[in-house]
Amino acid sequence: MIIDRENFDNNYKIFDKEIVVEIIDIFIEEYPDRIESFTKAIKTEDSELLRTTAHGFKGVLGNFFANNPYELAKKLEAKGKSADFSDVETLFKELQDYCTDLIQELETIRYDYQN
């Protein structure tokens, strides 16, 4: 599991379920744009774009208690900050792999919160 479901549920128990569903929907809707931004930053070796994209994504991942992808985003942010593009493609691929599973988990949570 990518998401620490216990922490997730504890954090969002005070929220209306509709808000939790909306937060999940926004993440899923924005995900392709975030991936495109990462791809552009890596392709053009734009360290500032990499840093800002990773920073924003890291924040969103923190909301879902998704520790492994959070740590990868944190590493990508540091790579952007130091303009070090070594291993960036590997880290990005690993992040994408985690996010595939994350989205599946979020869809399950979304279903749980809707019912």
C-alpha positions in Angstrom: 0.0 0.0 0.0 1.2 3.5 -0.9 -1.1 5.4 1.4 -1.0 5.2 5.2 -4.7 4.6 5.4 -4.9 5.0 9.2 -3.3 8.4 9.1 -5.3 9.4 6.1 -8.6 8.4 7.7 -7.6 10.1 11.0 -6.7 13.3 9.2 -9.8 13.5 7.1 -12.4 12.3 9.7 -13.3 15.9 10.5 -14.0 16.7 6.8 -17.2 16.2 5.0 -16.8 13.1 2.8 -17.6 15.2 -0.3 -14.6 17.3 0.4 -12.3 14.3 0.6 -13.7 13.0 -2.7 -13.1 16.4 -4.3 -9.5 16.5 -3.0 -9.0 13.1 -4.6 -10.7 14.1 -7.8 -8.5 17.3 -8.1 -5.3 15.2 -7.7 -6.4 12.7 -10.3 -7.4 15.5 -12.7 -4.2 17.5 -12.3 -1.9 14.4 -12.4 -1.4 14.4 -16.2 -0.4 18.1 -16.1 2.0 17.5 -13.3 3.6 14.6 -15.2 3.9 16.8 -18.3 5.6 19.5 -16.2 8.1 17.0 -14.8 8.7 15.7 -18.3 9.3 19.2 -19.7 11.7 20.1 -16.9 13.7 16.9 -17.3 13.8 17.1 -21.1 14.9 20.7 -21.1 17.0 20.4 -17.9 15.1 23.3 -16.4 16.2 23.0 -12.8 13.7 25.7 -11.6 10.8 24.0 -13.2 11.9 20.7 -11.8 12.2 22.2 -8.3 8.8 24.0 -8.3 7.0 21.0 -9.9 8.5 18.6 -7.4 7.8 21.0 -4.5 4.1 21.3 -5.3 3.7 17.6 -6.0 5.4 16.8 -2.7 2.9 18.9 -0.9 0.0 17.2 -2.5 1.5 13.7 -1.8 1.9 14.7 1.9 -1.9 15.3 2.0 -2.4 11.6 1.1 0.2 10.2 3.5 2.0 8.6 0.6 5.5 8.4 2.0 7.4 6.6 -0.8 6.3 9.0 -3.6 6.6 11.9 -1.2 10.3 11.0 -0.6 10.9 10.7 -4.4 9.3 14.1 -5.0 11.5 15.5 -2.2 14.6 14.0 -3.9 13.5 15.5 -7.3 13.0 18.9 -5.6 16.6 18.7 -4.2 17.9 17.7 -7.7 16.2 20.8 -9.1 17.5 23.0 -6.4 21.0 21.9 -7.0 20.6 21.7 -10.8 21.8 18.1 -10.7 20.1 16.0 -13.4 21.9 12.8 -12.6 19.5 9.9 -11.9 16.5 12.3 -12.4 14.9 10.1 -15.0 15.2 7.1 -12.8 13.7 8.9 -9.8 10.9 10.2 -12.0 10.1 6.8 -13.4 10.0 5.4 -9.9 7.7 8.2 -8.9 5.4 7.5 -11.8 5.3 3.8 -10.9 4.3 4.6 -7.3 1.7 7.1 -8.6 0.0 4.5 -10.7 -0.6 2.5 -7.6 -1.5 5.6 -5.6 -4.2 6.6 -8.1 -5.7 3.1 -7.8 -5.7 3.4 -4.0 -7.2 6.9 -4.2 -10.0 5.5 -6.4 -10.7 2.9 -3.8 -10.7 5.5 -1.0 -12.9 7.7 -3.1 -15.4 4.8 -3.5 -15.3 4.2 0.3 -16.0 7.8 1.0 -18.9 8.0 -1.4 -20.6 5.0 0.1 
